[in-house]
């Protein structure tokens, strides 16, 4: 499965993780309990089985045109198995 995700800045990532930790401390469900290395604060924009040829460049161009802030496309990744969102988080 391939996904298009927006990741947080380091500061926002830290703030979200702190909120997850507060949920755990309060005995509430939280993604902090998911310790998989790929579990990170993000926003999934799309999920597909395969990207068509040229998709990375088209996504980079769309981000440049549509987002009101700087964006960087780090590359396409492959996700295997169950999403951290559905793994008992």
C-alpha positions in Angstrom: 0.0 0.0 0.0 1.3 3.5 -0.9 0.1 6.6 1.0 0.4 10.3 0.6 0.9 11.8 4.1 1.6 15.2 5.6 4.0 15.0 8.5 4.3 17.4 11.4 7.1 19.8 12.0 9.4 18.7 14.9 7.6 21.1 17.2 4.1 19.9 16.3 5.2 16.3 16.4 6.4 16.8 20.0 3.2 18.5 21.0 1.0 15.7 19.5 3.1 13.0 21.2 2.8 14.9 24.5 -1.0 14.9 24.1 -0.9 11.2 23.4 1.1 10.7 26.6 -1.5 12.7 28.6 -4.2 10.5 27.3 -2.3 7.4 28.4 -1.8 9.0 31.9 -5.5 9.6 32.1 -6.3 5.9 31.2 -7.8 6.8 27.8 -7.1 5.3 24.4 -4.0 6.8 22.8 -1.7 6.1 19.8 1.2 6.4 22.3 0.5 2.7 23.1 1.4 1.8 19.5 5.2 1.5 19.7 5.8 0.5 16.0 8.6 2.7 14.6 6.3 4.0 11.8 3.7 5.3 14.3 4.0 9.1 14.1 1.6 12.0 14.0 0.5 12.6 10.4 -2.4 13.2 8.1 -3.1 10.7 5.4 -4.3 12.4 2.2 -4.5 9.3 0.0 -4.0 5.5 0.1 -3.5 3.5 -3.1 -2.3 0.0 -4.1 0.2 1.5 -6.7 1.3 4.9 -7.7 1.2 5.5 -11.4 4.4 6.5 -13.2 5.3 10.1 -12.5 3.2 10.3 -9.4 5.9 11.7 -7.2 6.6 14.7 -9.4 2.9 15.3 -9.9 2.4 15.2 -6.1 5.3 17.6 -5.6 3.8 20.0 -8.1 0.4 19.8 -6.5 1.8 20.6 -3.1 3.7 23.6 -4.5 0.6 24.9 -6.1 -2.0 24.1 -3.4 -0.3 24.5 0.0 0.0 27.9 1.6 3.3 26.9 3.2 6.6 25.3 2.2 6.3 21.5 1.7 9.0 18.9 0.9 8.4 15.6 -0.8 10.7 13.1 0.8 9.8 10.3 -1.5 7.4 7.5 -1.9 7.3 4.8 0.8 5.7 1.4 1.1 3.5 0.4 4.0 3.1 -3.3 4.8 0.6 -4.9 7.1 -1.9 -3.2 9.3 -2.1 0.5 9.7 -1.2 1.9 13.1 -4.6 3.5 13.1 -6.4 0.2 13.2 -4.0 -1.8 15.3 -5.8 -1.4 18.6 -4.6 2.3 18.9 
